[in-house]
Amino acid sequence: MSRTIAIVEDDTSIRKNYTELLQKQGYKVQAYSNRKEAQLALTEKLPDLAIIDIGLEDEIDGGFILCQALRQLSSSLPIIFLTARDNDFDTVSGLRMGADDYLTKDISLPHMLARIAALFRRIEASHKPTRLEDNIVSGSVTLCLERMLVHWQQQLIELTVTEFWLVHSLVKVPGHVKSRQQLMEDAKVFVDDSTITSHIKRIRKKFIQLDENFDCIDAVYGMGYRWKAD
């Protein structure tokens, strides 16, 4: 069954080009030019992936608003920002709102398609049945690989697809320092170091919301991060 991708882009030619490109790859595409139209439609039925520009018509940060609304509807919906805005502030802001990836419009089309395909491969596991041997348990944290679920002290942590694989990368080898490059490779994302740092900060915040004493993700200066068994 083909997957549905929603594209929210106010530039007519760009929207048309991306729509045709993705349709040629076998995806179903829903295209929208502004936030209000997209939010109304996507609230009724979520796509399999949302690709969103930040500036949408008269709303300079319309994409951010839409991302927040979609994330409230689903913690697992893959969301990619595709924008001309390549500054660190916007990148960090987008990831903090729960986007799985942040791409700039100078990305090559083959590279963009590869990133989309990688994201879909990672969510395919959530549709498989759970088996006991697919679980990873380390102290108070439990990871279910097949359904991409993380529980802390038996309470579910709502993580995005990218956040899940970053936690998995750390938890599967507690005490072992993972560099930012290794974390990127394990999560199949291709971003800069500051973006990985933003993801880790967001993950920490989610755990702390359930347990204010949480301190299992340790930053090792100049090296990366490690999971400390509680």
Buried (B, 14 or more C-beta within 10 A) or exposed (E): EEBBBBBBBBBEEBBEEBBEBBEEBEBBBBBBBBBBBBBEBBEEEBBBBBBBBBBBEEBEBBBBBBBEBBBEEBBBBBBBBBBEBEEEEBBBBBBBBBBBBBBBBEBEEEEBBBBBEBBBEBBEBBEEEEEEEBBBEBBBBBBBBBBBBBBBBEEEBBBBBBBBBBBBBBBBEBEEBBBBEBBBEBBBBBBEEEBBBBBBBBBBEBBEEEBEEBEBBEBEEEEBBBBEEB
